């Protein structure tokens, strides 16, 4: 079937299959297609996928086990008062679901993910792993220089793993592909904000998750296909409230949670789900030193999340208020995983700023394996009704 003939249902079905596949068969087939191919797993929130791609490897997003997998072994590795994603990630590893992965990147999010990096090294000593410590100083001469050195160390690690040098031209070619991916992702998000009834977030989320588990060029075509199909599809416009969702940048919510919010009368027009493919908000320059370009773009033009320090002169929540106004959201749902320290520490500051700006909000917690959605649906529905009645 050619791209121009694909329907939304066709595309979403492929993404849904990848979402549900905890054996990661797409990545297994990609690796088996050519001798010497390697797969590098990465965890939320941000890793420079251009570097993995430039090394000739497939970047594979590892988002935990979701609500489809029972965690048994993983609970023995971690205490009960932390979020679920490290336990389900370990479960994926010890049950052999990731036995084909050649390397793992653990970006800095919090102490839990830092500790998961060490746990992985101890449990799987034959798998190359890297704790990727992104900067918290956003002065280019300090944080930028540090981050450039981190990229060099990542490059050296990937070269040692693959046995091939990564040239500047390799990195620039990968940057171009990912610039195109980010452009198309922004286009999908802009289309959703304009006509959310044609691009429900339960579909857009699957589309973005799939993109972090497949070849970037293939995902670029999938994004083009989805945009064409969604624009052509005739879907009814409902009297729903436009909302933004924040707090879900690391451990992802169950798909049914997103669907429940939509069924409660909400159009999600802004979110921080699966951030990696839009963490950098502008194109990365492809002239000059590519490592410096990646570093400078991260320092100067990356999204604000709870795992990033807000530099002096800025206030927590200002970014969120600006995003809410830009997408025309009428309210905010601050939905965060249970025991997510960064998000929960930020919640009073961000929600306080929303209140000061007169933006309605509610807040609740979830786990990636949450099963009971009725209370969330009722809470979101009441929130939507209150906005219609009183805002």
C-alpha positions in Angstrom: 0.0 0.0 0.0 1.5 3.3 -1.0 1.8 6.2 1.4 -0.9 8.3 -0.2 -3.5 5.5 0.2 -2.9 4.8 3.9 -5.7 5.6 6.2 -5.5 6.8 9.8 -6.6 3.4 10.9 -3.8 1.7 8.9 -1.1 3.9 10.5 -2.5 3.8 14.1 -2.7 0.0 13.8 1.0 -0.3 13.1 1.8 2.0 16.0 -0.5 0.2 18.3 1.2 -3.1 17.5 4.6 -1.6 18.3 3.2 -0.1 21.5 1.9 -3.5 22.7 4.9 -5.5 21.6 7.1 -6.1 24.6 9.3 -8.5 22.6 10.4 -5.5 20.4 10.0 -7.5 17.2 10.5 -4.4 14.9 14.0 -3.8 16.4 14.8 -7.5 16.4 14.0 -7.7 12.7 15.9 -4.5 12.0 19.0 -6.0 13.7 18.8 -9.3 11.9 18.4 -7.8 8.5 22.1 -7.0 8.1 25.2 -8.5 9.8 26.8 -6.3 12.4 23.8 -4.1 13.2 23.4 -3.0 16.8 20.5 -1.7 18.8 20.9 0.9 21.6 18.2 1.3 24.1 17.5 4.6 25.8 15.3 5.7 28.6 13.2 8.9 28.9 13.6 11.9 29.0 16.3 12.9 26.5 19.2 11.3 24.7 20.9 12.6 21.6 19.5 10.1 19.1 21.6 11.6 16.3 24.7 10.1 17.9 23.2 6.6 18.0 22.0 6.9 14.4 25.4 8.3 13.2 27.0 5.2 14.7 24.8 3.0 12.4 22.7 1.8 15.3 19.0 1.8 15.9 17.9 3.9 18.9 15.2 2.0 20.8 13.0 3.8 23.3 12.5 1.8 26.5 9.5 3.2 28.3 9.0 0.4 30.9 6.5 -2.4 30.7 3.3 -0.4 30.9 0.1 -2.1 32.1 0.6 -5.2 30.0 3.4 -6.8 32.1 3.3 -8.0 35.6 6.4 -7.0 37.6 7.8 -9.9 39.7 11.6 -9.9 39.5 11.9 -6.2 39.3 10.3 -5.6 42.7 13.2 -7.5 44.3 15.6 -4.9 43.0 14.0 -1.7 44.2 12.1 -0.4 47.2 8.3 0.1 46.9 8.4 3.9 47.5 9.8 4.8 44.1 8.1 5.1 40.6 7.5 1.9 38.6 9.5 2.5 35.5 12.9 1.2 36.9 11.3 -2.0 38.2 9.5 -2.7 35.0 12.7 -1.9 33.0 14.6 -4.4 35.1 11.8 -6.9 34.5 12.1 -6.5 30.8 15.8 -7.2 31.1 15.8 -10.2 33.4 12.9 -11.9 31.5 15.0 -11.8 28.3 12.8 -9.3 26.4 15.9 -7.1 25.8 18.4 -9.9 25.2 19.1 -8.5 21.7 20.0 -5.0 22.9 23.7 -4.2 22.6 23.8 -1.0 24.7 21.7 1.1 27.0 21.8 4.9 27.6 20.4 6.2 30.9 20.0 10.0 30.7 19.9 12.0 33.9 16.3 12.4 35.1 16.6 11.8 38.8 18.4 9.6 41.4 16.2 6.6 40.5 17.3 6.5 36.9 20.9 7.2 38.0 20.7 4.1 40.2 19.0 2.1 37.5 22.1 2.7 35.4 24.3 1.1 38.0 21.9 -1.7 38.6 21.9 -2.5 34.9 25.7 -2.6 34.8 25.8 -5.1 37.6 23.0 -7.2 36.2 24.0 -7.2 32.6 27.8 -6.7 32.6 28.2 -7.7 28.9 25.9 -5.0 27.7 27.5 -1.6 27.0 25.8 1.0 29.1 26.2 4.7 29.6 24.9 7.1 32.2 24.4 10.3 30.2 24.6 13.2 32.5 23.1 16.3 30.9 24.1 19.7 32.2 22.2 21.7 34.8 24.2 24.9 34.1 22.9 26.7 31.1 25.7 29.2 30.6 27.1 28.1 27.2 30.8 28.5 28.2 30.2 26.2 31.3 27.3 23.9 30.7 27.7 23.9 27.0 31.4 23.0 27.2 30.6 20.3 29.7 27.8 18.9 27.5 30.1 18.8 24.4 32.5 16.7 26.4 29.7 14.3 27.4 28.9 14.0 23.7 32.5 13.2 22.9 32.5 10.5 25.5 29.3 9.1 24.1 30.8 9.1 20.6 33.9 7.2 21.9 31.7 4.6 23.6 29.7 4.0 20.5 32.8 3.8 18.4 34.3 1.2 20.7 31.0 -0.8 20.7 30.6 -0.8 16.9 34.2 -0.9 15.8 33.8 2.0 13.4 34.7 5.7 13.5 31.9 8.3 13.6 32.8 11.2 11.3 31.4 14.7 11.5 29.6 14.0 8.2 27.9 11.0 9.8 26.6 13.1 12.6 25.5 15.9 10.3 23.6 13.5 8.1 21.8 12.2 11.1 21.1 15.7 12.4 19.4 16.5 9.1 17.2 13.4 9.4 16.2 14.3 13.0 15.7 18.0 12.1 13.1 16.7 9.5 11.6 14.5 12.2 11.3 17.3 14.7 9.8 19.6 12.0 7.2 17.0 11.2 6.5 16.3 14.9 5.9 20.0 15.4 3.6 20.0 12.4 1.6 17.2 13.9 1.3 19.0 17.2 0.3 22.2 15.5 -2.4 20.4 13.5 -3.7 18.7 16.7 -3.8 22.1 18.5 -5.8 23.6 15.6 -8.2 20.7 14.9 -7.9 18.3 17.9 -11.0 16.3 16.9 -9.1 15.2 13.8 -5.9 14.1 15.7 -6.9 12.7 19.1 -4.0 12.4 21.5 -4.6 8.7 22.0 -3.5 8.4 18.3 -0.8 11.1 18.3 0.8 9.5 21.4 1.0 6.1 19.7 2.5 7.8 16.6 5.2 9.5 18.7 6.0 6.4 20.8 6.4 4.3 17.6 8.8 6.9 16.3 11.1 6.4 19.2 11.3 2.6 18.4 11.9 2.6 14.7 14.2 4.0 11.9 13.9 7.8 11.8 13.5 7.9 8.0 10.7 5.4 8.2 9.0 7.5 10.9 9.4 10.7 8.9 7.3 9.0 6.1 4.8 7.8 8.7 4.3 11.3 10.0 3.7 12.6 6.5 1.2 9.8 5.9 -0.6 10.5 9.1 -0.8 14.2 8.5 -2.3 13.6 5.0 -4.7 11.0 6.2 -5.9 12.9 9.3 -6.5 16.1 7.4 -8.6 14.2 4.8 -10.6 12.2 7.4 -14.1 13.5 8.3 -14.5 13.4 12.0 -17.2 15.1 14.1 -16.2 18.1 16.2 -17.5 17.9 19.8 -18.1 20.4 22.5 -14.9 19.4 24.3 -12.7 21.5 26.5 -9.1 22.2 25.3 -6.6 21.2 27.9 -2.8 20.8 28.3 -1.2 17.9 30.2 2.0 18.2 32.1 4.0 16.1 34.6 4.2 12.9 32.5 7.6 13.5 30.9 9.3 10.3 32.2 7.2 7.3 33.2 4.4 7.2 30.6 0.7 6.9 31.5 -1.3 3.9 30.4 -3.0 4.5 27.0 -6.4 4.0 28.7 -5.6 7.0 30.9 -5.3 9.2 27.8 -8.4 7.7 26.3 -10.3 8.2 29.6 -9.4 11.9 29.6 -10.6 12.3 26.0 -13.8 10.4 26.8 -14.4 12.8 29.7 -14.9 15.6 27.3 -11.3 16.9 26.9 -9.3 17.7 23.8 -5.6 17.4 24.7 -3.9 20.1 22.7 -0.5 20.2 24.5 1.4 17.6 26.5 4.9 16.5 27.6 4.5 12.8 26.7 7.5 11.0 25.1 9.5 14.2 24.9 12.6 12.9 23.2 11.6 13.7 19.7 10.7 17.3 20.4 13.1 18.1 23.3 15.1 20.4 21.0 12.7 23.1 19.9 14.6 24.3 16.8 16.7 22.8 14.0 20.2 21.9 15.0 22.7 23.7 12.7 24.5 21.4 10.2 27.5 23.7 9.5 30.6 23.8 11.7 31.3 21.3 14.6 28.2 19.0 15.0 28.9 18.3 18.6 29.0 22.0 19.4 25.8 22.4 17.4 24.0 19.7 19.4 25.4 21.2 22.7 24.4 24.8 21.9 20.9 23.8 20.8 20.4 21.9 24.0 21.6 24.7 26.1 19.7 27.5 24.3 16.6 25.9 22.8 15.3 22.8 24.8 12.0 22.4 26.5 11.6 23.0 30.2 10.9 19.9 32.3 11.2 19.1 36.0 14.5 17.4 35.5 16.1 20.6 34.2 17.3 23.4 36.4 15.6 26.7 35.6 18.3 29.4 35.3 18.3 32.6 37.3 15.9 35.2 35.9 13.3 32.6 35.1 10.4 31.4 37.2 9.0 27.8 37.3 5.8 27.7 35.4 6.4 30.6 33.1 7.2 28.2 30.3 4.0 26.3 30.9 1.8 29.4 30.9 3.3 30.5 27.6 2.7 27.0 26.1 -0.9 27.0 27.3 -1.6 30.4 25.8 0.2 29.5 22.5 -2.0 26.4 22.0 -5.2 27.9 23.2 -5.7 25.5 26.1 -8.5 26.4 28.6 -7.1 24.4 31.5 -4.3 22.2 32.7 -4.2 18.6 34.0 -1.0 18.1 36.0 -0.7 14.3 35.8 2.4 12.8 37.3 3.6 9.3 38.2 3.4 8.3 41.9 6.7 9.0 43.7 8.1 11.1 40.8 10.1 13.5 43.0 11.0 16.0 40.2 7.4 16.4 39.0 5.9 16.5 42.5 8.5 19.0 43.7 7.6 21.2 40.8 3.9 20.9 41.1 3.2 23.6 43.7 5.4 26.1 41.8 3.9 25.4 38.3 0.3 25.2 39.6 0.8 28.3 41.6 1.9 30.2 38.4 -1.1 28.8 36.6 -3.4 30.1 39.4 -1.7 33.5 39.3 -2.5 33.6 35.6 -6.1 32.6 36.1 -5.6 29.2 34.3 -7.8 26.4 35.8 -6.0 23.2 36.7 -6.4 19.9 38.5 -3.7 17.4 39.6 -3.5 13.7 40.1 -1.0 10.8 40.2 -0.9 7.6 38.3 1.4 4.5 37.7 2.2 3.1 34.3 0.1 0.0 35.2 -2.9 1.9 36.6 -6.0 -0.2 35.9 -8.9 1.7 37.4 -9.7 4.7 35.2 -13.2 5.6 36.3 -12.1 8.0 39.1 -9.7 9.7 36.6 -12.5 9.9 34.0 -14.9 11.4 36.6 -12.3 13.9 37.8 -11.4 15.0 34.3 -15.1 15.2 33.3 -15.9 17.4 36.3 -13.0 19.6 35.5 -14.2 20.0 31.9 -17.7 20.8 33.0 -16.5 23.4 35.5 -14.5 25.1 32.7 -17.6 25.2 30.5 -19.7 26.6 33.3 -17.5 29.1 35.0 -14.4 30.0 33.1 
